[in-house]
Amino acid sequence: MYSFLQGAVDPALVALSAALVIGCAGIPGLFLKKPGPGQVLSTVVTILAALAGLPAALLLLFTHTTSTYLLEWNLPFGTCELVIDPLSAFFLIPVFLVAAAGSLFAIGYWPAAEHPATERCLTFFYGLLASSMAILLMARNGVFFIMVWEVMALSAYFLIVTEHEREDVRRAGIVYLIATHVGTAALLIFFSLLAAQTGSFQLPAAGSLSSLSPFAAFIALAAFVGFGTKAGIMPLHIWLPSAHANAPSHVSAVMSGVMLKMGLYGIFRTLTFFHDPPLLWGAVLTVAGIISALLGIAFAVAQRDLKRLLACSSIENIGIITTGLGVALLGVSSHNSPLAYLGMAGALLHILNHSLFKPLLFLGSGSIIHAAGTREMNLMGGLGKGMPRTALLFMVGVVAICGIPPLNGFVGEFLLYLGFFRQLNGESLIYLVFLAPALALVGGLAVFAFTKLYSSVFLGTPRSPGAAHPHEAGVTMLAPMALFALLCLLIGVVPQLALSLVSPAIAAVFPQLILETLSREYGAVLGRLSLAGILLLTAAALVALFWRWRLGAGRVTSAPTWGCGYQRGTARMQYGATSISELTVSVFNGIMRQRIGRPTLSGLFPASSRCSDHPTETFLEWIIAPMFALAGASFAFLRRLQHGLMHVYMMYIFATLFILMLWAH
């Protein structure tokens, strides 16, 4: 396939065409009278385009090719170039993969027959979102970049508010819209400063700028705010939990698996402009990343909503990636090539891995919600009996996201640990060793959070009528999940393949590194890790076979367990999601600010009452919302100017024009 693409057509043109086709895939459904055929047509077109775009992106990546196209336009902002280099090609892989998988999942999860009012717009904006992300990776003109960025942002907004009749969905959409346009405002400053520095809206060539220039610090700050808001780095994450929770699950898979990476891509791309990044930049990214990772997973532990837990976990994983990037910058600034390589390789590998296991989990959550009719984990339980295939595939995603070998989530974090412990050899950045226990704490909390999730959803007995009668997901929903599960297993068992994927992207970001020697050295380390993973899988398979043989050979009897003196056990007696995490959440309650309701019991026969624990979005509800309320109260006097009388408004206009004429004169 690679040789055919290379010999027949330009793979960059194939990737660009695939992106445009995906963006147009939902248009026919807008004009078809009967719901259904448009969705199927869009899915087929999206999958075919992705099957063409994926090999093209891989070919561009492995051949270290950079292709450039000029877009003819008459706008006074210089030449508009579309460029695909290895860094763009690397980020294109999850765009095509997740977009195709989510489109297939939507046929079973959001069928047109059951959602005739929303399916057409959902399908159209889904394709537009995927297409805009792919084209964004190719944009090399600042103004064109902002245009595509806005298409991506608005497409995501319309997808988030698909069920706009619900108040919580509308609120999530508003928060997202405000946050994303704050980020866009920062990007306008970013590109304006770049244009002032270079004299053009063309993005600078790699290594062409110096961090010693007066604009450099402001450019870096604007990039961090603008791109960090989209990536969900704390404290710029305020839109993320509610948006991911309220969007349709296949949209959440694309937003978490791909759209967050567009913010990371912007940070990566910005860093390529400078040939001498200072230590301060790496330190800021490292601290912001480890704080995001720790607080993100701490908030995930407290969640009762299945999708909010997954959304907060995305903040954690973005934090791990940001930490890796910060460590890589520290390595470059201190001329520590192995540290720079391990940090960048760990960050890029985690980007790839997160784009596999997080869509798997979000698609799995869609299957769970589709069967149980709720996102509340306290109302689930026992779904593993009615949904064995979903439970097995979801388990793969859980093990992967917890960073447990032999699945892919372990690989990127393993390289980061290598970088941290390498500093014990007397390196100048020995204090980075303290990041190892912090990352270990993040991993431990992740194991706890997803143990809580899996046990409260799939184990035990049903705690609601909806969970008592689940149904297994259909083949169109299981197939994408199985694909992601297989890829998670493949990268975990053969991590050398994934390392060969990220090496060209590392060269695009840090061309000064001697990649051949470093890749060979750490490829050998991952080879030994691969052998250990294969042995672990083999041992697990043998234990499973032995267990099944013993069950089949022995006599199986059933009897009730001891009920602690009760005549009959009920679902209310088992641990739910809240009770599992109550003790752990209490440790972080000073940060989480939970709303806790505890009843006061009095008398011999107290009336029925209930306990409640509601996790809050601390930064949004305790800082941002009060600031907006204060601003609203401060400017309330301006409402007196809004009389609703036309002649008063005409007087305002006349007075304004008169003042402007006097000022101009």
N, C-alpha and C positions, 0 to 999 in steps of 0.2 A: 504493500500500500504506500509506504514511504517513497520507494523508488518510482512508483507510478506518478505520485503527486509531483515529485521533484522533476520528472522528465516531461510531464504533460503540461502542467500549469504552475503558476507561481503560488506556493502554499499560502503566502500572505493574502493574495487575492481571494483564495478559497475561504480563509478565515473571515475576511471582511464581508464577503458575500453571504457566508453562513450567518453572521451577526445581523445583516440587513434582512435576510429571509425570516429569521426568528422574530424580528420586530414586526414583520408584516403578516405573520402566521394567523393572528387573531382577527384580521380585518374582514375576511369573508363571512365569519360568523355574525358580524354586526348587521349584515344585510340579508341573511337567510331568515325566512319567516319561521321555519320550524326549528325549535331548540334541539341541540344534540349534534347534528352533522358538522356544524362549525367547530365545536369543541374537538371532535374526533379528527377533523381535517387539520386543525391547529396542532394537535398532538403529533400526528404523522409528519407534518412539515417540520416541526421543531426537532423531532428525533432524527429525521434525515439530515437536516442542516447540522445538527450536533455531530452526527456520525461523519460528516465531511469536515467540520471545523476542528474536531479533536485531533485527528491525524495531522492536519495542517499545522496546528499549534505545536504538537510534539516534534514534527520535523523541523520547524523553525527553532525550537529549543535545542535539539540535539546537534543541529548543524551550525549553531551560533550565528544564525543569519539575521541581518537587519534589513527590512524592506521598507521603502518610503513611497508614499503616494501623495500627490498634490490635489487638494480639493479646490476647484474653481469657485471663487466667490468674489463679490464686489464690495465687501465690507472693508473699511479703512483700518484694518488691524493686522496688516501684514499677510504673509503667506500662511495658508492653512495646510499643515502637513499631517498625514496619518502615517504613523511609524509603528512597526512591530519589531521589537528587539527581544532578546531572550527573557528579559524581565516581564514584558507584556505577555509574551507567549506562555510563561509559567502561570500567570494569573488568569489567562484565557481558559486553561484546562478546567478548573472548577466551574467557570461560567457555563461552558457548554455541557458539562457533565450533569450538574445539578439542575440546570434549566430543563434538560430533556427528561430526567428522572421525575422531577416535580410535575411536568406536564402530563406524563403518563399516570402518575398517582392521582391527579385531579379527576380523571375520568371516573374512578370509583369513589373518590372522597367527596367531590363536589359535582355530581352528575347534573347535566342540564335539565333532565326531566324533573328533578327534585328542587332545582334552584333556577327556574326560568327567568326570574327577575334580575339576577345578579351574575349568572354564569358568563354571559357575553362580554360584559365589561371586565369581569375578572380575567377571562382568557386573553382579552386584548391587552390590558395593562400588564399582565404577566409577561407576555412576549415583549412588550415595549421595555419593561424593566430589564429583562435579560439582554436585549439588544443594546440598550443604552450603556450597560455595564461593559459589554464587549467593546463598543466603540470608544468608550471613555479610556480604555487601556491603550488605544491607538492614538489618541489626540495629542498633538504636540504644539498647539496654539492655545494660549491661555484663554482667549475669549471663546473659542470653540469648546474648550474643556468645560468652561462654566455653563455653556448652553447644554451640553450633554449631561453635565452634572445635575442641572435643574430638571431635565427630562427624567433622569433616574429618580430624583427626589420626589417629584410629583407623581410619577408612576407608582412608587412605593406608597405614597399617601393614599391614592385611590384604592390600592389593594388592601391597605390596613382598614379602611372604613367600608369594606364590602358590606358588612352587616351594620350599616349606619343607623338603623332604627334603634339600636341599643345605646344607652347613655354612656356606658363605659368605653364603647368603641369610639364614639365621637370624641370623648375626652382624650383617648389615646392618640387619635388622629391630630387633634389640635396641639397636644404636647409635641408630637413628632414634627409637625409643620413648623412650629416656632423654633424648636431646637435645630432642625436642619437648615433653616434660613439664617439663624445666628451663625452656623458654620459656613454657610454660603457668603455671608457678609465678611467673615474672616478671610475667605478665599479671594474675594474681590480685593481686599487689602494686599493679600499675598501676591497675586498676579500683578497688581499695580506697582508694588515695590520691585518685583522682578523686572518689569518693563522699565522702571526708572533706573535700575541697575544696569540692564543690558541694552536699553534703547530699542527693544523689540518685544512683542507679545509672544514670540517663539520661545518655547521652553529652552533653557540653556543646555549646551552640550555637557556631557559628563565631565566633571572635574574642571569646569571652566570658571568657577567662582571661588572666591576666597572668603573664609569666615572672618577675616580681619577687616573687611569692609564695614562702613558704618551701617549699611542696611542689613547685614547678615543676621544679626540677632533678632531684628524685627521680622525678617522673612521667616526665620525658623519658628518664632513664636506664633505668627499668623498661620503657618502651616500646621503647627501642633494643634491649635484651636480648631481650625477649619476641618482638617482631616481627622483629628482626634474625636471630634463630635460625631462624625459618621461612623468611626470605628467603635465608639462606645468606651473609650478610655475614661476612667473615673478622674475627676467629677463631671465629665462631659457626657455621661451615659444616661441622663435622666429620661430620654425618650424610649430607651431600649426595652425595659421590662414590659411595659404596657403595650407597646407596639407589637412585639413578638407574641405576646400572649393573646391578643385580640385579633390578629390577622389569621386567615385560613392557614392550616398547618403546612401545606405545600409552599405557601408564600413565606411563612416563617422559616422554612428550610432554606429558601433562596436568600432571604434577608440575612440570616445568621451564617449560612455556609458560604455566601458569596458577597453580599452587599457590604457587610462589615469590612471585608477585605479590600474594598475600594478605598476606604479611608487609610488602611495600612499601606496600600499601593501608593497613595499620594505621599505618605511620609517616606516610604522607600525611595520614590522617584525624586523627592526633594533632596534627599541626602546625596544622591548621585551628582547633584550640581556642584558640590563643594569638594575640593581636593584636600582640605585640611580641617575636618570637623574637630572642634575643641572638646576637651574632656567634659566640660559642663553639659554639653548636649547629651552625651552618653549617660551621664549621671542622672539628668532629669528624666530621660526615657526609662532608665532602669528603675528609679524610685517610683515613677508613675506606674510602670508595669507591675511591679511587685505589690504595690498597694491595690491596684485594680484586681490582681489575681486573688489576693487574700480577702479583700472585702467582697468581691464578687461571689466567691464560693461561700463565704459566711452568710451573705444574704440568700444564697440558693438554699442553704440548709434550713432556713426559716420558712420557706415558702410552702403553702398548702396547695397552690395552683400548679398543676403539672407543667404547663407551658411557661409559667413565670420562673419556675425552678430552672428549666432549660435555658431561659433567657438570661438569668443571672449567671448561669454557668458559662454562657458566651462571654460575659464580661471577664470572667476568670481566665478563659482561654486567650482572649485578646490581650489580657495583662501578661500572660506567659510569653506571647509572641513579642510584645513590646519590650519586655525584660530582655529577651534574646537579642533584639535589635540594639537596645541600649548597651548591652555587654559587648556586642560586636563593635559599636562605635568607640567604646572605651579601649578595645583592643587596637583599633586603627589609630586612635589618638596617641596611644602609648607605644606604638610600633610593635605590638604583640600579635604577630600573625596567627598563631594557633588559636588564641582567644577570639580574635576577630572572625576566623573561619568557623569555630564551634558555635559562637553566638549567632552568626548569620545562618549557618546551616540548621541549627536548632529552631530558629524563628521560621525559616521558610518551610522546613519539614512540618512544623506544627500548623502552619497555614494550610498545607496540603492535607494533613491528617484531620484537622478540624473541619475542612470542607467535605470530609467523608463521614465521620462519625456523628457530627451534629445534624446534618440532613437526615441521616438514618434515625436519630432519636426524635426529631421533629415529625418526620413522616410516621414513625411509630406512635407518637402522641396523637396524631390525627386518626390512626386506626383505633386507638384506645377510646378517644372521645367519640368517634363514630359509633363505637359499640356500646359504651357506657352512658353516653348522653350528658357527660359532665366533665369539667376540668378539675374538679375538687378531689384531691387524692383521698381525703377522709371519707368520701362516699364511694370509693371503689373497693377493691379487694377481691381475691379469688378469680381474677380474669384469666390467669394462666391456664385454668382448666378448659375454658371455652375458647381461648385464643392461643393454642400452643405454638403455632408458627410465629405469630407476632411476638409472643413471649421470648422465643429462642432468638429471633433476630434482634429484638430490643436488648436482650442480654449481651449480645456481641457489642452493641453500641455502648452499653453501660461499662463493660470491661475496658473498652478502648478509651473512653473519655476519662476513666479513672487512672489511665497511664499504667495499666497492669500488663506485663508481658504475657503472651507473645503477640499482642495486638498493637496496632500502629500508634496509639497514643503515647506509648512508652518511648518511642524512638527519638522524637524531637527533644523531650525532656531529658533523656539519657545523655544527649550531646551537651545540653546545658550543664548538667551535673559534671561532665568531664571538664568543661571549661572552668567551672568553679573550683574543683579540686586540683586542677592543674596549677592554680595560683599558689598552692602550698609549697611548690618547688622554689620558693624565694622570689617569685615574680613581684613586680612593683605594685600590682593591684591585688595584694593578698587579702584585703578586706572583702573581696567578692566571695570569699569562702562562706561568709555569713549568709549569703543568699541561698546556700544549699539547704539549711534547716528551714528557712522561710518557704522555699519551694516544696520541701517535704511536708510542711504543715498544710500547704495548699492541697497537695495530693491526698493527705489523710482526710481533710475535710471533704474533698471530692468523693472519696470512697464512702464516707459516712452519708453524704447527701444522696448519692445514687443507690446506696443500700436502702435508705429510707424510701426513695422513689419506687424501686423495683419491688420491695417487699410489701409496701402499702397498696400497690396497684395490682400485682399479679398473685401474691400469696395470701394466705388466710382465707376468710369467708367473706362473701359480699356484704357490704354495709349500706346498700341502697337497692331499690327494685331494679334500677337500670343495670347495675353491676351483676345482678342475679341471673340475668339472661343475656349474656354477651354473644356476639356472633363474630366468627373469624372474618378477617378482611379478604377481599377478593384478589384475584390474581394481578390485576392492574395496580393494586396497592402493595402487594407483597413483593412483586418483581423488582421495583426500584429499591426497596429495603434490602432484598437479597443481594442486589448488585453492590450496594454500599458495604454490606457486611462482608462480602467476598473480598472487596478491595481493602477493607480494614485488616482482614486476615492476611492478605497477600503482602501488604507493605510491612506488617508486623513480622512475618516469617522471612521475607526477603528485603530487608531495609536498604541493602546496597542499591536496589533499583530506584528507590525513592531518592537516595543521595545523588545518583546520576542525574535525576530530574532537576535537583536544586542547584547543582554545580554551575551550569551556565548562567542561572540567575544571579548567583553570588558574583560571578565574574562581571556581570553587568553593573552591579552595585559597587563592588570594590575591585576594580581591575588591577590594583596594585598588588593584590595577594598572589602568592605563588601557589596556584590551585592544584597543579598536577601532583606535587609532593604531598600536600595536605590531604587531597582527596584519596590518594593511594593509602596513606597512613590510617585515616579514620574509616575508609572503606574496609580495610582489613579488620578493624575493631568491630564494625557492624557485621562483618562476615562471621566472626565468632559469636556475636549476639544472635545471628540467624541460626547457627547450629544449636545454640541453647534453646531457641524458640521451637525449633523442630523437635528436639528431644522432649520439651515440655508438652507439646501437642501430642506426641506419640504416647507419653505416659498418661495423659488425660484420657486419650482414646482407649488405652488398654484398661484403665480403671473403670471406665464406663461400660466396656464390653464385659468385664468380669462381674460388675454389679448386675447387669442385665442377666447374665448367665445364672448368678446365684438366685435372683428373683424367680427365674423360670424353673430352676431345679428344685427349689424349696417349696414348702407348703405355706401359702400366705393366708393368714387369718386376720380378721378385723374385729376390733372391740373399742368401746368408748374409752377415752382418756379420763383420768380423774378430773372431776369438775370443781375441785376446791370446795366441795360441800354444796354446790348448786345442783339442782335437779337437772337443769339443761343449760348448756352454754349458749350465749348469744353473741352476735357480731360486735355488740357494744363493749364486750369484755376484752377484746383483743386490742393490741396497740394500733393506733392510727398514725397518720403522717405527723400530726402535731405532737402526739405523746412521745413518739420516737425521738424527736429532735428537741424536746422541751429543755432538757438539761444543757445541751450544747448551745442552744440559742440564748439561754440565760447568761452565758459567758460574754456574748457580744451584744447584750441588750442595750448597753450604753450607747452603742453606735446605731443599732437597728431601730430603737425607740418603738417597740411593739406596743400596740393598744391591747392591754390585758384587762379582761373583765372577770372578776372572781365574785361569786354571790356570797352574801352574808346569810348564814343559816341560823334560825332561831326557833325555839320551841321544841316540843317533843315530836311533832309531826310537821316539819317545815314544808312549805309549798315547793312545787317543782321549779327548778331554775337551771341555768346553764352557764358553763364557762366559755370564754372566748379569748382567742389569741390571734390578732391581726397584724402581720408584718407590714410596716410602712415603707414607702420609698423616701428614705430619710432626707436626702439632699433636695428632692423635689418638694416634699410636703413641709419640711421644717426650715428650709432656707429660700428656695426659689419662689414658692407660692407666697410666703409672707412679704418678700421683696416686691412682688407684683401687686399685692394688696396695698402695701405702703405707697407705691407709686400711684395706684389708682386713687387712693385717698388724697394724696398730695395734689393731684391735678384735677380733682373733682370740680373745682371752681370753673374749669373750662366748659363744663356742661351748660353753664348758664348762657354761653354764647350760642348754643344750639336751640334756637327758638322754634324752628320749623316754619318760619315766615319767610316767604320768597323775597319780599322787598328789603328785609334786614340783610339777607345774604347778598343782595345786589349792592347794598351800601358797603358791606365788607369788601367786595370786589373793587368797587369804585375807589374806596379809601386806599386799598393796597396798591392799585395802579397809580394813583396820584402820588403816593409816597415814593414809589419806584421811579416815576418820572422826575420828581424833585431830586432824588438821589443821583440819577443818571446825569441830570443837568449840572 
